[in-house]
């Protein structure tokens, strides 16, 4: 038995489990109650958990989170089948057709120079199929941070972009100056607008640095939590009081100590 056959057998067994979970008589009450509407929120949660494990580099937990996402897909396929809307076969047909259609340089005639050229052609094919103009094609159902990143990438593939990091840094500084000005003026609506522009310019900078802004932000949040944990664990030894009773100056001193500790020592 080759690896492909083994995987197919395991996939069939997995689908049998999904069938059993949704069985009207012998299935699980929770699984039977689920609909496409109730399942949608789980996808976002599981994808973020997967992203967390990928960043941590834990292959075992990454595989576990990928399994959770596959479970959601299989349950949705089963629900769609029961409602006579679609099934796993339809899902596989659609994604296979999409891959072949959007890779003409692999499955038919055509050529590309590099991965950047692949992305440009991919976006062109998507836009033609959707028959949308450029601005309509930039409207996406994504979290704001990722949405901004995708909008900037898509426009960059059409040539609408700064020439490099230096120009992008100039824009970041310009937005920070405008934000500082509005903060001094005290107009809340204008402050919110300039703060949004600053975020947008920083996301653009991250793209020019080839750094995913979500990945960078997750790393910063994780580092922040690690350092708070360091303060919480060491406040008794240094000040004889719990975290909530420390002054800001005392927290700052422990924070500086935490910054000198490697991440693994902080945990």
N, C-alpha and C positions, 0 to 999 in steps of 0.2 A: 504494500500500500504506500503510495507516495504522499507527500505532505498535503497536496491539494485534495486528495481523496479523504484524508484524515480530517482536514478542516471542514469539508463539506458534510461529513458524517456528524461532526460536532455541531455544525450549524443546524442540521436537521433535528438533532436531539434538542437543541436550544429552542427551536420553533415548536417542538412538541411540548416543551415546558410552558411556553407562552400559551399554547392552546389549552393546556390543563388549567392554568391560572385563570383563564377567561371562561372556563366551562360553566354553563348556567347552573349546574347541579353540584359538581364536585370542586369547582374552582374556589379562588380566594375572594371573600366579599369585597375587600378593598380594590383588588384588580378588576373585578367585574363592574364596579361602580365608575371606573374611570372613563372619560370621554376625551375627544381631541381637545376640547376646551379646558379640561382640568389638567391635561398633560403638558400644555404649552409652557407653563411657568417652571416646570421641573427641568426643561432643557437648558434654560439660562443658568440655573443654579449648578447643574452638573457640568456645563461647559466651563464655568468659572473654577469649579473644583479641579477639573482636568488641567486648566491653565496653571493653577497653583502647583500641582504635582510636577508638571513639565518643567516649570521654573526651578523647583527644588531638585530636579534631577533624579527623582525616585522612580525607577522603572517599574517596580512592582505595583506601587500605588497608581502610577500612570495607566498601567494595564487594567487595574481595577476600575478606575474612573472611565476609561474607554468602554469597559463592559457595561457600566451604568448607562452610558449614552446609547449603546447598542440595544440595551433593554428597552429604553424609551422608544427607540425607533421601531423595534419589533412589536411593542404593545400598540403603538399608533397604527402600524400596518394591520394588525389583527382587528383593531377597532374599525379601521377603514373597510376592511373586508366584510365585517359583520354588517356594516351600514351600506354595503354595495357601492362604495365610493372608489376604493383602490385596495390593493394588497401588496405584499412584498414583491411579487413579480412585476407589478406596475412600477413600483419605486425603482427596482433594479433596471428595468427597461429605460426609464426616463434618465437615470444618471448615466447609463452606458451610452445612450444616444447623445446626451449632452457632451460627454467626454470626447466622443468621436467627432462630433460637429465642431467642437472648439479646438481640436488639435488636427487641423487639415495637414499640417506639416509632418504629422506622424502617420495618419490613416489615409491620406490621399495626396494629391499634388500640392506643392508649396514648400517653402523653406523659411527659416528664421535665423537671425544672426546670433541671438543670445536670449537669456531668460526675460530680459526687459522687453524685447521684441515680441515674445510669446504673450506677455501680459497685455501689451498694446493691442495685438490682434484679438485676444480673448475679449477685451472690452468692446472692440469694434463689432465683433460677431454678436455679443450680447445686446448692444444698442440697436443694431439692425433688426434683430429678431423682435425686440420689444417695440420697435418703431416709435421711440421716444426722442424728443430733442435733448440736448445736452443737459439743460437745467432740470428737466423732469427726471433724467437718469441719475441725478445726484441726490434725489430724495430716497432715503433708505430707513428701514425700521431697525436701527442699531442704537446701542448706548451712545450718548453724545461724544465721548472720547474717541471711540472707534469710528463713529460716523465722520467726524472731522478728519481723521486720518485717511479714511477711504476716499472722501471727497477730494482731498488734496492729491492723493496718489492718482486718482482717475483723471484729474485735470492736468497733472504733470505729464501723464502719458499722451496728452493732446498738445503738449508744448506750453501750457499755461503754468509757469513756475518761475521761481527765482533761479538765477544762474548757479548759485552755490551757497555754501554755509555763511560766507561773509555777508552777503545780501540779506540772508535770513536773520542773522544776528542783528543787523542794523534795524530790521523790522521789529524784532523783540524789544530792543532798547527804545525804539520809537513808541511802541505800545505801552511800555512801562512808564515812560515819561508822561504820556497822556493819562494813564491811570493815576499817577501821582498827582497830576494837576486836578483831576476831577475829585480825588479824595480831599484835597485842600479846599475845593469849592463846596463840597458837601452835598452835591446833588445825587441822590441815591440811584435814580434811573440811569444817569450818565456813568456813575461808578460801575454799575452792573454791566453796562454795555462795554466799557473799556476793560473790565476784568475778563469778560468773555473774549474780547479781541486779543488780550494777552495770552489767555489759554490757547486760543487758536494759533497764535504765532509760535508758541512754544511747541505745540504739536507739529507744526510745520518744520521747526528746527530739528525735532527728533527724527522726522522723516529724512531730512538731509544728512543726518548723522547715522542713518540706517539703524535706528533704535526704535523699537515699538514702544510708544508712550505708555500703553497699558502695562507692558512688562516692566518698564522702568518705575512706574508708579507702584506696582505691586511690590517690587523689591524695596522701595522706600518705606512703604507701609509696614512691611515685615521687619525691616531694620528698626523702625520706630517702636514697634511692639516689643521687639527683643530688648531694646534699651529701657523701656518702661518696666519690663520684667526684671531687668538687672537692678533698677532702683528699688522695686518692690521687695526683692530678695535681700538687698543689702542695707535697707534703711534702718532696720533694727540694730544691726552691728555698728553702724556709724552714728546713729542718732538716738537709738533706743525708743523710737516711736514708729507706728505704722505709716504707710504711704500717705493716707489721707490727712495725717496730722503734720506733715512736713511743710516748711515754708518753701516758697518758690526758689529762694536762694539755696536752700539745702538740696532741693531737687536738681538745681542747675549743677551743683558740685558733683552729685552722683552721676548726672548725665555726662559730664566731662570724663568721669572715670569709665563709664560704659562705652564711650566712643573709643577709648584706648584698648578695649577688650576685643579680641577676635569674636566673630559671630558665634562660633561653636562654644566658646567659653561662656558667652552670655546666657546660653540656654541651660 
